[in-house]
């Protein structure tokens, strides 16, 4: 089950010498299990205007909103915790500007 590797991205705000804010991305690599999105969840999300594409299971999730798997960038649209395992339902990102 834990044969894939994903990079979880945390975005924080830092300030330069002139007190101007800028974003800092911190990456964390974890083992994961990648699954397809269930039909029921897919159709429920479609009704809300979301397009779920992949479900990724990880351990030790810390609230990251973005991740990378096999070179594809995703945004987390749903989090479901099952004990120490967390299922992340994700949609793909079209551009880097969607990281906000």
PDB file as gemmi writes it, atoms N, CA and C in Angstrom:
CRYST1    1.000    1.000    1.000  90.00  90.00  90.00 P 1                      
ATOM      1  N   UNK A   1       0.818  -1.199   0.000  1.00  0.00           N  
ATOM      2  CA  UNK A   1       0.000   0.000   0.000  1.00  0.00           C  
ATOM      3  C   UNK A   1       0.860   1.260   0.000  1.00  0.00           C  
ATOM      4  N   UNK A   2       1.970   1.271   0.671  1.00  0.00           N  
ATOM      5  CA  UNK A   2       2.798   2.466   0.802  1.00  0.00           C  
ATOM      6  C   UNK A   2       3.963   2.419  -0.182  1.00  0.00           C  
ATOM      7  N   UNK A   3       3.668   2.214  -1.451  1.00  0.00           N  
ATOM      8  CA  UNK A   3       4.721   2.078  -2.440  1.00  0.00           C  
ATOM      9  C   UNK A   3       5.018   3.356  -3.209  1.00  0.00           C  
ATOM     10  N   UNK A   4       4.186   4.370  -3.078  1.00  0.00           N  
ATOM     11  CA  UNK A   4       4.400   5.637  -3.769  1.00  0.00           C  
ATOM     12  C   UNK A   4       5.029   6.661  -2.837  1.00  0.00           C  
ATOM     13  N   UNK A   5       5.639   7.668  -3.433  1.00  0.00           N  
ATOM     14  CA  UNK A   5       6.236   8.771  -2.677  1.00  0.00           C  
ATOM     15  C   UNK A   5       5.587  10.067  -3.147  1.00  0.00           C  
ATOM     16  N   UNK A   6       5.149  10.894  -2.203  1.00  0.00           N  
ATOM     17  CA  UNK A   6       4.597  12.209  -2.528  1.00  0.00           C  
ATOM     18  C   UNK A   6       5.348  13.273  -1.743  1.00  0.00           C  
ATOM     19  N   UNK A   7       5.353  14.472  -2.288  1.00  0.00           N  
ATOM     20  CA  UNK A   7       5.949  15.613  -1.598  1.00  0.00           C  
ATOM     21  C   UNK A   7       4.826  16.526  -1.163  1.00  0.00           C  
ATOM     22  N   UNK A   8       4.688  16.712   0.135  1.00  0.00           N  
ATOM     23  CA  UNK A   8       3.677  17.608   0.692  1.00  0.00           C  
ATOM     24  C   UNK A   8       4.285  19.000   0.827  1.00  0.00           C  
ATOM     25  N   UNK A   9       3.515  20.025   0.462  1.00  0.00           N  
ATOM     26  CA  UNK A   9       4.011  21.401   0.469  1.00  0.00           C  
ATOM     27  C   UNK A   9       3.243  22.231   1.496  1.00  0.00           C  
ATOM     28  N   UNK A  10       3.994  22.918   2.354  1.00  0.00           N  
ATOM     29  CA  UNK A  10       3.421  23.844   3.313  1.00  0.00           C  
ATOM     30  C   UNK A  10       3.840  25.253   2.926  1.00  0.00           C  
ATOM     31  N   UNK A  11       2.866  26.150   2.837  1.00  0.00           N  
ATOM     32  CA  UNK A  11       3.170  27.539   2.497  1.00  0.00           C  
ATOM     33  C   UNK A  11       3.047  28.388   3.753  1.00  0.00           C  
ATOM     34  N   UNK A  12       4.116  29.135   4.053  1.00  0.00           N  
ATOM     35  CA  UNK A  12       4.103  30.071   5.172  1.00  0.00           C  
ATOM     36  C   UNK A  12       4.496  31.450   4.653  1.00  0.00           C  
ATOM     37  N   UNK A  13       4.215  32.460   5.434  1.00  0.00           N  
ATOM     38  CA  UNK A  13       4.564  33.829   5.063  1.00  0.00           C  
ATOM     39  C   UNK A  13       5.743  34.269   5.922  1.00  0.00           C  
ATOM     40  N   UNK A  14       6.771  34.787   5.265  1.00  0.00           N  
ATOM     41  CA  UNK A  14       7.929  35.347   5.955  1.00  0.00           C  
ATOM     42  C   UNK A  14       8.035  36.821   5.549  1.00  0.00           C  
ATOM     43  N   UNK A  15       8.898  37.546   6.249  1.00  0.00           N  
ATOM     44  CA  UNK A  15       9.055  38.973   5.979  1.00  0.00           C  
ATOM     45  C   UNK A  15      10.522  39.298   5.733  1.00  0.00           C  
ATOM     46  N   UNK A  16      10.784  40.159   4.747  1.00  0.00           N  
ATOM     47  CA  UNK A  16      12.153  40.558   4.443  1.00  0.00           C  
ATOM     48  C   UNK A  16      12.580  41.705   5.365  1.00  0.00           C  
ATOM     49  N   UNK A  17      13.761  42.257   5.096  1.00  0.00           N  
ATOM     50  CA  UNK A  17      14.318  43.325   5.946  1.00  0.00           C  
ATOM     51  C   UNK A  17      13.465  44.582   5.972  1.00  0.00           C  
ATOM     52  N   UNK A  18      12.679  44.788   4.914  1.00  0.00           N  
ATOM     53  CA  UNK A  18      11.818  45.969   4.846  1.00  0.00           C  
ATOM     54  C   UNK A  18      10.389  45.651   5.288  1.00  0.00           C  
ATOM     55  N   UNK A  19      10.220  44.507   5.925  1.00  0.00           N  
ATOM     56  CA  UNK A  19       8.942  44.063   6.463  1.00  0.00           C  
ATOM     57  C   UNK A  19       7.887  43.807   5.377  1.00  0.00           C  
ATOM     58  N   UNK A  20       8.351  43.375   4.197  1.00  0.00           N  
ATOM     59  CA  UNK A  20       7.450  43.017   3.110  1.00  0.00           C  
ATOM     60  C   UNK A  20       7.219  41.508   3.154  1.00  0.00           C  
ATOM     61  N   UNK A  21       5.976  41.068   3.055  1.00  0.00           N  
ATOM     62  CA  UNK A  21       5.702  39.626   3.127  1.00  0.00           C  
ATOM     63  C   UNK A  21       6.054  38.905   1.824  1.00  0.00           C  
ATOM     64  N   UNK A  22       6.494  37.661   1.962  1.00  0.00           N  
ATOM     65  CA  UNK A  22       6.709  36.787   0.808  1.00  0.00           C  
ATOM     66  C   UNK A  22       6.435  35.347   1.250  1.00  0.00           C  
ATOM     67  N   UNK A  23       6.055  34.516   0.285  1.00  0.00           N  
ATOM     68  CA  UNK A  23       5.701  33.131   0.574  1.00  0.00           C  
ATOM     69  C   UNK A  23       6.937  32.243   0.576  1.00  0.00           C  
ATOM     70  N   UNK A  24       6.947  31.301   1.521  1.00  0.00           N  
ATOM     71  CA  UNK A  24       8.011  30.311   1.616  1.00  0.00           C  
ATOM     72  C   UNK A  24       7.360  28.934   1.569  1.00  0.00           C  
ATOM     73  N   UNK A  25       7.785  28.103   0.605  1.00  0.00           N  
ATOM     74  CA  UNK A  25       7.275  26.733   0.515  1.00  0.00           C  
ATOM     75  C   UNK A  25       8.245  25.789   1.201  1.00  0.00           C  
ATOM     76  N   UNK A  26       7.725  24.954   2.097  1.00  0.00           N  
ATOM     77  CA  UNK A  26       8.511  23.938   2.772  1.00  0.00           C  
ATOM     78  C   UNK A  26       8.005  22.588   2.308  1.00  0.00           C  
ATOM     79  N   UNK A  27       8.911  21.732   1.871  1.00  0.00           N  
ATOM     80  CA  UNK A  27       8.535  20.426   1.341  1.00  0.00           C  
ATOM     81  C   UNK A  27       8.834  19.327   2.356  1.00  0.00           C  
ATOM     82  N   UNK A  28       7.978  18.292   2.318  1.00  0.00           N  
ATOM     83  CA  UNK A  28       8.164  17.119   3.171  1.00  0.00           C  
ATOM     84  C   UNK A  28       7.804  15.898   2.343  1.00  0.00           C  
ATOM     85  N   UNK A  29       8.731  14.963   2.221  1.00  0.00           N  
ATOM     86  CA  UNK A  29       8.518  13.766   1.414  1.00  0.00           C  
ATOM     87  C   UNK A  29       8.030  12.636   2.324  1.00  0.00           C  
ATOM     88  N   UNK A  30       6.927  11.983   1.906  1.00  0.00           N  
ATOM     89  CA  UNK A  30       6.348  10.884   2.689  1.00  0.00           C  
ATOM     90  C   UNK A  30       5.962   9.739   1.754  1.00  0.00           C  
ATOM     91  N   UNK A  31       5.875   8.541   2.327  1.00  0.00           N  
ATOM     92  CA  UNK A  31       5.345   7.404   1.576  1.00  0.00           C  
ATOM     93  C   UNK A  31       3.830   7.499   1.566  1.00  0.00           C  
ATOM     94  N   UNK A  32       3.234   7.012   0.483  1.00  0.00           N  
ATOM     95  CA  UNK A  32       1.786   7.149   0.333  1.00  0.00           C  
ATOM     96  C   UNK A  32       1.218   5.994  -0.467  1.00  0.00           C  
ATOM     97  N   UNK A  33      -0.080   5.842  -0.363  1.00  0.00           N  
ATOM     98  CA  UNK A  33      -0.832   4.925  -1.193  1.00  0.00           C  
ATOM     99  C   UNK A  33      -1.744   5.746  -2.085  1.00  0.00           C  
ATOM    100  N   UNK A  34      -1.691   5.504  -3.386  1.00  0.00           N  
ATOM    101  CA  UNK A  34      -2.479   6.279  -4.343  1.00  0.00           C  
ATOM    102  C   UNK A  34      -3.612   5.411  -4.867  1.00  0.00           C  
ATOM    103  N   UNK A  35      -4.834   5.962  -4.819  1.00  0.00           N  
ATOM    104  CA  UNK A  35      -6.022   5.237  -5.251  1.00  0.00           C  
ATOM    105  C   UNK A  35      -6.860   6.133  -6.161  1.00  0.00           C  
ATOM    106  N   UNK A  36      -7.788   5.521  -6.846  1.00  0.00           N  
ATOM    107  CA  UNK A  36      -8.745   6.281  -7.644  1.00  0.00           C  
ATOM    108  C   UNK A  36      -9.826   6.854  -6.733  1.00  0.00           C  
ATOM    109  N   UNK A  37     -10.444   7.926  -7.178  1.00  0.00           N  
ATOM    110  CA  UNK A  37     -11.541   8.531  -6.435  1.00  0.00           C  
ATOM    111  C   UNK A  37     -12.786   7.656  -6.608  1.00  0.00           C  
ATOM    112  N   UNK A  38     -13.514   7.433  -5.528  1.00  0.00           N  
ATOM    113  CA  UNK A  38     -14.747   6.635  -5.591  1.00  0.00           C  
ATOM    114  C   UNK A  38     -15.812   7.365  -6.396  1.00  0.00           C  
ATOM    115  N   UNK A  39     -16.674   6.598  -7.079  1.00  0.00           N  
ATOM    116  CA  UNK A  39     -17.722   7.200  -7.914  1.00  0.00           C  
ATOM    117  C   UNK A  39     -18.618   8.135  -7.119  1.00  0.00           C  
ATOM    118  N   UNK A  40     -19.062   7.704  -5.937  1.00  0.00           N  
ATOM    119  CA  UNK A  40     -19.977   8.539  -5.156  1.00  0.00           C  
ATOM    120  C   UNK A  40     -19.315   9.862  -4.773  1.00  0.00           C  
ATOM    121  N   UNK A  41     -18.055   9.793  -4.380  1.00  0.00           N  
ATOM    122  CA  UNK A  41     -17.352  11.017  -3.992  1.00  0.00           C  
ATOM    123  C   UNK A  41     -17.117  11.904  -5.217  1.00  0.00           C  
ATOM    124  N   UNK A  42     -16.833  11.300  -6.355  1.00  0.00           N  
ATOM    125  CA  UNK A  42     -16.612  12.057  -7.572  1.00  0.00           C  
ATOM    126  C   UNK A  42     -17.855  12.858  -7.942  1.00  0.00           C  
ATOM    127  N   UNK A  43     -19.024  12.210  -7.934  1.00  0.00           N  
ATOM    128  CA  UNK A  43     -20.251  12.894  -8.332  1.00  0.00           C  
ATOM    129  C   UNK A  43     -20.695  13.938  -7.311  1.00  0.00           C  
ATOM    130  N   UNK A  44     -20.480  13.688  -6.031  1.00  0.00           N  
ATOM    131  CA  UNK A  44     -20.808  14.688  -5.017  1.00  0.00           C  
ATOM    132  C   UNK A  44     -19.930  15.928  -5.187  1.00  0.00           C  
ATOM    133  N   UNK A  45     -18.653  15.731  -5.472  1.00  0.00           N  
ATOM    134  CA  UNK A  45     -17.751  16.860  -5.659  1.00  0.00           C  
ATOM    135  C   UNK A  45     -18.079  17.616  -6.944  1.00  0.00           C  
ATOM    136  N   UNK A  46     -18.438  16.903  -7.988  1.00  0.00           N  
ATOM    137  CA  UNK A  46     -18.825  17.540  -9.251  1.00  0.00           C  
ATOM    138  C   UNK A  46     -20.021  18.465  -9.047  1.00  0.00           C  
ATOM    139  N   UNK A  47     -20.954  18.052  -8.202  1.00  0.00           N  
ATOM    140  CA  UNK A  47     -22.127  18.877  -7.924  1.00  0.00           C  
ATOM    141  C   UNK A  47     -21.738  20.182  -7.233  1.00  0.00           C  
ATOM    142  N   UNK A  48     -20.595  20.186  -6.539  1.00  0.00           N  
ATOM    143  CA  UNK A  48     -20.111  21.383  -5.856  1.00  0.00           C  
ATOM    144  C   UNK A  48     -19.138  22.187  -6.706  1.00  0.00           C  
ATOM    145  N   UNK A  49     -18.903  21.741  -7.930  1.00  0.00           N  
ATOM    146  CA  UNK A  49     -17.998  22.456  -8.811  1.00  0.00           C  
ATOM    147  C   UNK A  49     -16.548  22.039  -8.682  1.00  0.00           C  
ATOM    148  N   UNK A  50     -16.258  20.964  -7.956  1.00  0.00           N  
ATOM    149  CA  UNK A  50     -14.896  20.476  -7.798  1.00  0.00           C  
ATOM    150  C   UNK A  50     -14.652  19.306  -8.740  1.00  0.00           C  
ATOM    151  N   UNK A  51     -13.385  19.044  -9.051  1.00  0.00           N  
ATOM    152  CA  UNK A  51     -13.055  17.944  -9.942  1.00  0.00           C  
ATOM    153  C   UNK A  51     -11.996  17.053  -9.280  1.00  0.00           C  
ATOM    154  N   UNK A  52     -12.408  16.130  -8.420  1.00  0.00           N  
ATOM    155  CA  UNK A  52     -11.438  15.249  -7.766  1.00  0.00           C  
ATOM    156  C   UNK A  52     -10.826  14.282  -8.773  1.00  0.00           C  
ATOM    157  N   UNK A  53      -9.512  14.094  -8.682  1.00  0.00           N  
ATOM    158  CA  UNK A  53      -8.829  13.239  -9.642  1.00  0.00           C  
ATOM    159  C   UNK A  53      -8.118  12.061  -9.013  1.00  0.00           C  
ATOM    160  N   UNK A  54      -7.651  12.209  -7.800  1.00  0.00           N  
ATOM    161  CA  UNK A  54      -6.884  11.135  -7.173  1.00  0.00           C  
ATOM    162  C   UNK A  54      -7.084  11.190  -5.659  1.00  0.00           C  
ATOM    163  N   UNK A  55      -7.008  10.015  -5.014  1.00  0.00           N  
ATOM    164  CA  UNK A  55      -7.060   9.952  -3.562  1.00  0.00           C  
ATOM    165  C   UNK A  55      -5.720   9.398  -3.087  1.00  0.00           C  
ATOM    166  N   UNK A  56      -5.095  10.094  -2.164  1.00  0.00           N  
ATOM    167  CA  UNK A  56      -3.779   9.718  -1.665  1.00  0.00           C  
ATOM    168  C   UNK A  56      -3.865   9.518  -0.163  1.00  0.00           C  
ATOM    169  N   UNK A  57      -3.429   8.346   0.308  1.00  0.00           N  
ATOM    170  CA  UNK A  57      -3.416   8.027   1.732  1.00  0.00           C  
ATOM    171  C   UNK A  57      -2.018   8.236   2.273  1.00  0.00           C  
ATOM    172  N   UNK A  58      -1.917   8.967   3.383  1.00  0.00           N  
ATOM    173  CA  UNK A  58      -0.620   9.232   4.016  1.00  0.00           C  
ATOM    174  C   UNK A  58      -0.746   9.045   5.521  1.00  0.00           C  
ATOM    175  N   UNK A  59       0.390   8.878   6.174  1.00  0.00           N  
ATOM    176  CA  UNK A  59       0.453   8.873   7.633  1.00  0.00           C  
ATOM    177  C   UNK A  59       1.147  10.149   8.073  1.00  0.00           C  
ATOM    178  N   UNK A  60       0.724  10.699   9.196  1.00  0.00           N  
ATOM    179  CA  UNK A  60       1.372  11.889   9.731  1.00  0.00           C  
ATOM    180  C   UNK A  60       1.040  13.164   8.988  1.00  0.00           C  
ATOM    181  N   UNK A  61      -0.169  13.269   8.472  1.00  0.00           N  
ATOM    182  CA  UNK A  61      -0.589  14.478   7.750  1.00  0.00           C  
ATOM    183  C   UNK A  61      -0.609  15.660   8.702  1.00  0.00           C  
ATOM    184  N   UNK A  62      -0.076  16.804   8.242  1.00  0.00           N  
ATOM    185  CA  UNK A  62       0.037  17.987   9.091  1.00  0.00           C  
ATOM    186  C   UNK A  62      -0.672  19.207   8.509  1.00  0.00           C  
ATOM    187  N   UNK A  63      -1.708  18.982   7.720  1.00  0.00           N  
ATOM    188  CA  UNK A  63      -2.507  20.096   7.215  1.00  0.00           C  
ATOM    189  C   UNK A  63      -2.011  20.735   5.937  1.00  0.00           C  
ATOM    190  N   UNK A  64      -1.102  20.096   5.223  1.00  0.00           N  
ATOM    191  CA  UNK A  64      -0.614  20.652   3.970  1.00  0.00           C  
ATOM    192  C   UNK A  64      -1.759  20.761   2.967  1.00  0.00           C  
ATOM    193  N   UNK A  65      -1.735  21.810   2.153  1.00  0.00           N  
ATOM    194  CA  UNK A  65      -2.814  22.046   1.189  1.00  0.00           C  
ATOM    195  C   UNK A  65      -2.440  21.664  -0.242  1.00  0.00           C  
ATOM    196  N   UNK A  66      -1.150  21.402  -0.499  1.00  0.00           N  
ATOM    197  CA  UNK A  66      -0.693  21.067  -1.845  1.00  0.00           C  
ATOM    198  C   UNK A  66       0.284  19.907  -1.776  1.00  0.00           C  
ATOM    199  N   UNK A  67       0.376  19.160  -2.886  1.00  0.00           N  
ATOM    200  CA  UNK A  67       1.330  18.060  -2.946  1.00  0.00           C  
ATOM    201  C   UNK A  67       1.739  17.802  -4.381  1.00  0.00           C  
ATOM    202  N   UNK A  68       2.837  17.068  -4.539  1.00  0.00           N  
ATOM    203  CA  UNK A  68       3.331  16.673  -5.849  1.00  0.00           C  
ATOM    204  C   UNK A  68       3.499  15.167  -5.861  1.00  0.00           C  
ATOM    205  N   UNK A  69       2.998  14.529  -6.931  1.00  0.00           N  
ATOM    206  CA  UNK A  69       3.139  13.081  -7.105  1.00  0.00           C  
ATOM    207  C   UNK A  69       3.487  12.807  -8.559  1.00  0.00           C  
ATOM    208  N   UNK A  70       4.620  12.168  -8.793  1.00  0.00           N  
ATOM    209  CA  UNK A  70       5.094  11.838 -10.144  1.00  0.00           C  
ATOM    210  C   UNK A  70       5.125  13.057 -11.059  1.00  0.00           C  
ATOM    211  N   UNK A  71       5.562  14.182 -10.515  1.00  0.00           N  
ATOM    212  CA  UNK A  71       5.689  15.401 -11.307  1.00  0.00           C  
ATOM    213  C   UNK A  71       4.407  16.201 -11.482  1.00  0.00           C  
ATOM    214  N   UNK A  72       3.278  15.666 -11.029  1.00  0.00           N  
ATOM    215  CA  UNK A  72       1.997  16.371 -11.131  1.00  0.00           C  
ATOM    216  C   UNK A  72       1.707  17.090  -9.826  1.00  0.00           C  
ATOM    217  N   UNK A  73       1.257  18.323  -9.929  1.00  0.00           N  
ATOM    218  CA  UNK A  73       0.933  19.120  -8.738  1.00  0.00           C  
ATOM    219  C   UNK A  73      -0.565  19.058  -8.476  1.00  0.00           C  
ATOM    220  N   UNK A  74      -0.920  18.884  -7.197  1.00  0.00           N  
ATOM    221  CA  UNK A  74      -2.311  18.744  -6.790  1.00  0.00           C  
ATOM    222  C   UNK A  74      -2.631  19.678  -5.634  1.00  0.00           C  
ATOM    223  N   UNK A  75      -3.910  20.017  -5.522  1.00  0.00           N  
ATOM    224  CA  UNK A  75      -4.439  20.768  -4.373  1.00  0.00           C  
ATOM    225  C   UNK A  75      -5.368  19.829  -3.622  1.00  0.00           C  
ATOM    226  N   UNK A  76      -5.257  19.813  -2.310  1.00  0.00           N  
ATOM    227  CA  UNK A  76      -6.107  18.969  -1.471  1.00  0.00           C  
ATOM    228  C   UNK A  76      -7.472  19.632  -1.350  1.00  0.00           C  
ATOM    229  N   UNK A  77      -8.535  18.891  -1.714  1.00  0.00           N  
ATOM    230  CA  UNK A  77      -9.878  19.460  -1.635  1.00  0.00           C  
ATOM    231  C   UNK A  77     -10.715  18.801  -0.542  1.00  0.00           C  
ATOM    232  N   UNK A  78     -10.250  17.651  -0.019  1.00  0.00           N  
ATOM    233  CA  UNK A  78     -10.984  16.976   1.055  1.00  0.00           C  
ATOM    234  C   UNK A  78     -10.014  16.141   1.864  1.00  0.00           C  
ATOM    235  N   UNK A  79     -10.200  16.177   3.182  1.00  0.00           N  
ATOM    236  CA  UNK A  79      -9.363  15.404   4.095  1.00  0.00           C  
ATOM    237  C   UNK A  79     -10.270  14.493   4.905  1.00  0.00           C  
ATOM    238  N   UNK A  80      -9.921  13.201   4.950  1.00  0.00           N  
ATOM    239  CA  UNK A  80     -10.691  12.236   5.733  1.00  0.00           C  
ATOM    240  C   UNK A  80      -9.719  11.431   6.575  1.00  0.00           C  
ATOM    241  N   UNK A  81      -9.857  11.531   7.906  1.00  0.00           N  
ATOM    242  CA  UNK A  81      -8.945  10.842   8.812  1.00  0.00           C  
ATOM    243  C   UNK A  81      -9.530   9.520   9.264  1.00  0.00           C  
ATOM    244  N   UNK A  82      -8.692   8.465   9.170  1.00  0.00           N  
ATOM    245  CA  UNK A  82      -9.062   7.119   9.630  1.00  0.00           C  
ATOM    246  C   UNK A  82      -7.978   6.654  10.578  1.00  0.00           C  
ATOM    247  N   UNK A  83      -8.082   7.028  11.835  1.00  0.00           N  
ATOM    248  CA  UNK A  83      -7.033   6.683  12.790  1.00  0.00           C  
ATOM    249  C   UNK A  83      -5.761   7.448  12.462  1.00  0.00           C  
ATOM    250  N   UNK A  84      -4.644   6.715  12.260  1.00  0.00           N  
ATOM    251  CA  UNK A  84      -3.385   7.391  11.944  1.00  0.00           C  
ATOM    252  C   UNK A  84      -3.176   7.570  10.445  1.00  0.00           C  
ATOM    253  N   UNK A  85      -4.127   7.107   9.630  1.00  0.00           N  
ATOM    254  CA  UNK A  85      -4.061   7.267   8.182  1.00  0.00           C  
ATOM    255  C   UNK A  85      -5.022   8.375   7.752  1.00  0.00           C  
ATOM    256  N   UNK A  86      -4.568   9.232   6.847  1.00  0.00           N  
ATOM    257  CA  UNK A  86      -5.389  10.325   6.342  1.00  0.00           C  
ATOM    258  C   UNK A  86      -5.536  10.174   4.831  1.00  0.00           C  
ATOM    259  N   UNK A  87      -6.780  10.190   4.346  1.00  0.00           N  
ATOM    260  CA  UNK A  87      -7.060  10.146   2.915  1.00  0.00           C  
ATOM    261  C   UNK A  87      -7.219  11.571   2.411  1.00  0.00           C  
ATOM    262  N   UNK A  88      -6.447  11.920   1.378  1.00  0.00           N  
ATOM    263  CA  UNK A  88      -6.492  13.248   0.786  1.00  0.00           C  
ATOM    264  C   UNK A  88      -7.083  13.133  -0.612  1.00  0.00           C  
ATOM    265  N   UNK A  89      -8.225  13.752  -0.829  1.00  0.00           N  
ATOM    266  CA  UNK A  89      -8.806  13.808  -2.159  1.00  0.00           C  
ATOM    267  C   UNK A  89      -8.265  15.062  -2.828  1.00  0.00           C  
ATOM    268  N   UNK A  90      -7.702  14.897  -4.032  1.00  0.00           N  
ATOM    269  CA  UNK A  90      -6.966  15.991  -4.667  1.00  0.00           C  
ATOM    270  C   UNK A  90      -7.451  16.274  -6.079  1.00  0.00           C  
ATOM    271  N   UNK A  91      -7.259  17.510  -6.500  1.00  0.00           N  
ATOM    272  CA  UNK A  91      -7.513  17.935  -7.871  1.00  0.00           C  
ATOM    273  C   UNK A  91      -6.212  18.511  -8.421  1.00  0.00           C  
ATOM    274  N   UNK A  92      -5.989  18.374  -9.711  1.00  0.00           N  
ATOM    275  CA  UNK A  92      -4.717  18.839 -10.281  1.00  0.00           C  
ATOM    276  C   UNK A  92      -4.711  20.355 -10.420  1.00  0.00           C  
ATOM    277  N   UNK A  93      -3.495  20.905 -10.399  1.00  0.00           N  
ATOM    278  CA  UNK A  93      -3.291  22.335 -10.578  1.00  0.00           C  
ATOM    279  C   UNK A  93      -2.885  22.602 -12.009  1.00  0.00           C  
ATOM    280  N   UNK A  94      -3.378  23.682 -12.555  1.00  0.00           N  
ATOM    281  CA  UNK A  94      -3.036  24.048 -13.919  1.00  0.00           C  
ATOM    282  C   UNK A  94      -1.780  24.902 -13.951  1.00  0.00           C  
ATOM    283  N   UNK A  95      -1.622  25.784 -12.954  1.00  0.00           N  
ATOM    284  CA  UNK A  95      -0.467  26.676 -12.935  1.00  0.00           C  
ATOM    285  C   UNK A  95       0.021  26.876 -11.506  1.00  0.00           C  
ATOM    286  N   UNK A  96       1.230  27.412 -11.382  1.00  0.00           N  
ATOM    287  CA  UNK A  96       1.811  27.680 -10.069  1.00  0.00           C  
ATOM    288  C   UNK A  96       1.030  28.731  -9.301  1.00  0.00           C  
ATOM    289  N   UNK A  97       0.308  29.604  -9.995  1.00  0.00           N  
ATOM    290  CA  UNK A  97      -0.448  30.665  -9.324  1.00  0.00           C  
ATOM    291  C   UNK A  97      -1.577  30.096  -8.487  1.00  0.00           C  
ATOM    292  N   UNK A  98      -1.967  28.848  -8.736  1.00  0.00           N  
ATOM    293  CA  UNK A  98      -3.024  28.223  -7.945  1.00  0.00           C  
ATOM    294  C   UNK A  98      -2.530  27.757  -6.581  1.00  0.00           C  
ATOM    295  N   UNK A  99      -1.251  27.928  -6.271  1.00  0.00           N  
ATOM    296  CA  UNK A  99      -0.716  27.531  -4.971  1.00  0.00           C  
ATOM    297  C   UNK A  99      -1.192  28.454  -3.854  1.00  0.00           C  
ATOM    298  N   UNK A 100      -1.846  29.530  -4.173  1.00  0.00           N  
ATOM    299  CA  UNK A 100      -2.288  30.455  -3.129  1.00  0.00           C  
ATOM    300  C   UNK A 100      -3.570  30.010  -2.490  1.00  0.00           C  
TER     301      UNK A 100                                                      
END                                                                             
